[in-house]
Amino acid sequence: MQYAIRILEDDRSLRNRIDSSNASTTIRLGIPRETNAPFFINLILRLIKAYPHIHFLFSELNSVQTQKELLSGKIDFAICYLPIISDRLTYRIICNDQFVLVPRNNAPVSKYVIKREPISLISPQFLDNEPISVALENSLLRNYTQSIIDSEKIRPEICNTLKSLSLMYAFALDKSASAIMYESYLSGRNNTLPYFKIDSPINNQVPITISWSKDSCFSTLAESLFQTLKEKTSDDLLCKNVHP
């Protein structure tokens, strides 16, 4: 409780200092690529609304690049995925994202769907001989996809290797290729395609964090930003829009 009170008092002090000066404070914030996703748009807008006297400069990067920018001092904070690559960084978990399967439009999924409350799962065997799009090598998304392929001993037909989640979704919509994607990209969108959690013991969750350098002079602000981001954000996305 004392810690919480101290954070609130420090935050009020910070806000008072900002309010008392006519000049805006500039904060450089690294954000994930594909921030046209409604989930990340909402996070960004929440910060802008909560801190009208802070001028946010945004840089779209992947999680590893973002953390390298933090370490070099090129950005002040980052919204990024775990794992954290250096013990010189610290973080707070906002919520858990997860990997989900988006079958291509009109794909024969019915015999692979497993009905379980409160959501439906899909057998990873659906991917055997299925045309799919995959993410770039060594990315979190690609590593998870490869783990599913290896553990299930399946052989999908890899048609596209893509950086863009938008392209992945476009190919699925075009009936060309299914894809494993981040739920944060799909959640809150008016989707025309169903998506599913894969029935596998492999962990499909990946935490979304706000991270910063331990040497940062903005450590008090960091805690305040975290509370703003965490507010009204559930601990898990939990496949809320997965096909029923």
C-alpha positions, 0 to 999 in steps of 0.5 A: 500500500505504501508503495502504491501511495508513493507511486501515486504521489510521484505521478502527481508530482510529475504531472504537476511539473509537466502542467506547470511548464508550457512545453511538452515533454517528449517520450519515445515509445517503441511499439509492435509492427502491425499497430493497425491492430485494434488492440494496440491502437486502443493501448496507444490512444489510451496513453495519448488521452491520459497524458495530453502534455506528453508528446509521444514519438512512436517507432514500429519495430519487432520485439528484439529490435525494440529492446536493442533501441532501449539499450542504446537509449534511442527510445525511452519505453517499449510495448513489446513481447517477452522474452526480455533479452538483457538484464539491463531492462525491466518490465511489467506485464500488461496482458497475455497475447496468444497464437491462434490459427486462421484457416484460409477462407472456405478451408475444410475445417469441420472435421478438425474442430474440437468443441470444448467450453468456453471455446472451440479448439482445432486439431494441429493435424489440420495443418498437414499438407495445408498451404500456409503462410509463415513469419520470418525465421527466428521470430516468436511467431515462426518459432511457435509455428515450427514447434507445432509442426515439429511436435505433431510431425506434420508437413504443411505446404509453406507458400509464403514467408512474410513479415506482414500480418496484414498480408498473412490475413489477406492470403487467408481471406483470398483462400490461398493460405492459412496462417498462425497469427497473434490474437491481438491482431485479430481481436476487436476486428470485424473479422470475416474469418473464424480463428481457433486455438490450437489443441496442443500442449505447447504454450501458445501464450506470450506476454505483452509488456511495457519495458524500459532500461533500469538506468532510465530517469523515467522509472516513476513515469514507467509505473504510471504508464503501466497502470494506465495500460493495465487499466481496462485490459484483461490479464488474457485475451483468451481467444474472446473472438475465437469461432464458437 
